[in-house]
Amino acid sequence: MCMKPTLLSLAIASATLAQGAFAAEELSNLFTQGKPILDARYRFENVDQNNDLRDANAQTLRTRAGFQSGQWYGLSGLLEVDNVSRIGDDAYNSTRNGQKEYAVVADPDGTEVNQALLRSDHMLGSAVLGRQRINLDNQRFIGSVAWRQNEQTFDGALTQLK
């Protein structure tokens, strides 16, 4: 008689431990199934305007580093950091460098968080919370302006239903 409760206790304990090991393995998927993000983009921009400002020549380099996590019960995350650096002369007005005699090339030096978000995917749809890239229609009014070195991102929440 004493054996039956012991076997039942062992069965429950082993099922609980197995479930805990499964959950720990799933949690590690956030990192093992994730992928690093690393890219660099050089850009030369010339602005030749018919006004009193001097022509601008800007050489900039954008480097981006980050990590896109894998999924854990439909949850995932993304962290992305951008750095924009001037290469060579600053013969342009970056809006921050004080070179007001030159035409504007709006890619100032700086480092910032480009995207930092949590995403939930489930049967009904998905939800995203945090700093994110949002491109609405043809991006005329709301968009990331991805052709600039310093991309525009938005802090917000986005829900999409299936």
Buried (B, 14 or more C-beta within 10 A) or exposed (E): EEEEEEEEEEEEEEEEEEEEEEEEEEEEBBEEEBEEBEEEEEBEBEBEEEEEBBEBBBBBBBBBBBBBBBBBEEBBBBBBBBBBBBEEEBBBBBEEBEBEEBBBBBBBBEEEEBBBBBBBBEEEEBBBBBBBBBEEEEEEEEBBEEEBBBBBBBEEEBEEEE
